[in-house]
Amino acid sequence: MKRFSLLFALSAITATLFAGSGAASATSDSAPRGCAKPGILFCENFDRLPVGGASSLDWGIDTRNGTLTVERRGGRDKVLHVRTRDNGRAFLRVDDFPAPATGFYGRMRLRVDAFPTAPDWAHFTLVEATGSGSTEVVRPVGGQYVPTLQRNLWGIGADGGPTGDWTAWTESAPATTDTWQCVEWRLDPATNAVTTWIGRDITLHASEQEHGGNQVPFVLPAVNTVKIGWQLYQAGTTPAGFDLWIDDIALSTRRLGC
């Protein structure tokens, strides 16, 4: 019995030594924590990146009057801090994205410090998808300040294509501040449909024939670029700048959930 225990202990030590020299280092160099799931096409949780100005070989940056910074949250986990001034923009940009012909899902965790309260109808975008085959700039996550209701509302939108510039906000989708939320979306080119989920209670939908633009078919592009961050399109905003924090970004062939 004692001999068996000794052999078991020696085996465990040997396995640990081998893991330290090979398997463990392979794990540390693999995909970020939470990214090793079936169907993942792109994933970033910022934990492997140094604190400071955001930069990665896996994605690019698109900014104007804005910055992207990696910060620590809760003393341990890292998040992406998106900051813009007035009608600036700051996006993490995924180029050469291999979107399947069957479409894809997206997910991120998000906290917004404040949404605009001026000018009237101020329009903002947090996720944008573009590609070939259609000039539509698809915005599955965005919204607008609605002065007649004095509140910001989430809405799917688009620009640049036959359907025009639109944001299909809905009164049942209020945009809340200063709280972490899970946001998911799906682009389905088979039916030219976009579905967005904000937390557990809000679901938005736009389709080929039912959307917020010109009364022509809404046709999705074959997506090859996805931008995630913030852009506001009108100048003279209140507040003068915007801060949001993003974590656990993933693009996948299947819905990942929260």
Salt bridges, closest charged atoms under 4 A:
ASP47 OD2 - ARG33 NH2 2.71
ASP58 OD2 - ARG48 NH2 3.95
ASP62 OD1 - ARG89 NE 2.90
ASP62 OD2 - LYS227 NZ 2.85
GLU71 OE2 - HIS81 ND1 2.66
ASP77 OD1 - ARG33 NH2 3.57
ASP95 OD1 - ARG93 NE 2.70
GLU128 OE1 - ARG139 NE 3.59
GLU128 OE2 - LYS227 NZ 3.49
ASP159 OD2 - ARG139 NH2 3.96
ASP178 OD1 - ARG111 NH1 2.69
GLU184 OE2 - ARG255 NH2 2.92
ASP188 OD1 - ARG186 NH2 3.76
ASP243 OD1 - HIS81 NE2 2.67
ASP243 OD1 - ARG83 NE 2.71
ASP247 OD2 - ARG73 NH2 3.47
ASP248 OD2 - ARG109 NH1 2.76
